[in-house]
C-alpha cells in the first residue's frame, strides 16, 4: 500500500486515519485505533504493509466499508532499502 494521507484523530491523538492506494486506483481509508505512534514515520509516498479487518462504518445515517488497521509497518521492500542504505554508509 502507498500512503496518500495521514491524520491523527481522537481527543488524545492516539488514533490514525490513513488514505492509501493499493491495487486499484481508488483511495481507501484505514482507521487505526491506538496506532498513531506506529504510523508517525509514514509520510505521503511511504509504502506500508497493513493487517486490516473489514467492516461497515455507520455514522450520521451513512454506511460505508471501513478498513480497521490492526497492525502497520513499513513495507518489506522499504525495510530492505533501509538496510541496504545503512550497510552502504558503514562501508
C-alpha positions in Angstrom: 0.0 0.0 0.0 1.1 3.5 -0.7 0.3 6.2 1.9 -1.6 9.2 0.4 -2.5 11.0 3.6 -2.1 10.6 7.3 -4.0 12.3 10.1 -4.1 11.7 13.9 -7.6 11.6 15.3 -9.3 11.3 18.7 -9.2 13.5 21.7 -5.7 12.3 22.7 -4.3 11.8 19.2 -3.7 8.1 19.7 -5.6 7.0 16.6 -4.7 7.5 12.9 -6.6 7.8 9.7 -4.7 6.8 6.6 -5.6 7.3 3.0 -3.9 4.6 0.9 -3.7 3.3 -2.6 -3.4 -0.4 -3.3 -4.0 -2.5 -6.4 -6.8 -0.3 -7.6 -6.7 3.4 -8.5 -9.3 4.5 -5.9 -8.1 5.7 -2.5 -9.1 3.6 0.5 -9.3 4.9 4.1 -7.9 2.9 7.0 -8.6 3.7 10.7 -6.0 2.5 13.2 -7.1 2.7 16.9 -4.1 3.2 19.2 -1.7 3.1 16.1 -0.8 6.8 15.8 2.7 6.1 17.2 3.3 3.2 14.8 2.2 5.4 11.9 4.2 8.5 12.9 7.0 7.8 10.4 4.7 7.3 7.5 4.5 10.2 5.0 2.7 10.6 1.7 4.5 8.2 -0.7 5.6 5.8 2.0 4.9 2.1 1.2 3.4 0.1 4.1 2.1 -3.3 4.9 -1.1 -3.4 6.9 -3.2 -6.1 8.6 -6.8 -5.0 8.4 -10.3 -6.0 9.5 -13.1 -5.3 7.0 -16.3 -3.9 8.4 -19.1 -1.4 7.9 -19.0 2.1 9.4 -22.4 3.6 10.2 -22.2 7.2 11.1 -24.7 10.1 10.7 -27.0 7.7 8.7 -24.3 6.8 6.2 -22.9 3.3 5.7 -19.5 2.7 4.1 -16.9 -0.1 4.1 -14.4 0.5 6.8 -10.9 -0.9 6.9 -9.7 -1.1 10.5 -5.9 -1.4 10.7 -4.8 -4.0 13.3 -1.1 -3.6 12.7 1.1 -1.4 10.5 4.7 -1.5 9.4 7.0 -0.1 6.6 6.6 -2.3 3.6 9.1 -5.2 3.3 10.7 -3.6 0.2 11.2 -0.3 2.2 12.8 -2.2 5.1 15.2 -3.9 2.6 16.2 -0.5 1.1 16.8 1.0 4.5 19.1 -2.0 5.4 21.0 -1.6 2.1 21.4 2.1 2.7 22.7 1.6 6.3 25.1 -1.1 5.0 26.4 1.2 2.3 27.0 4.0 4.9 29.1 1.7 7.0 31.5 0.9 4.2 
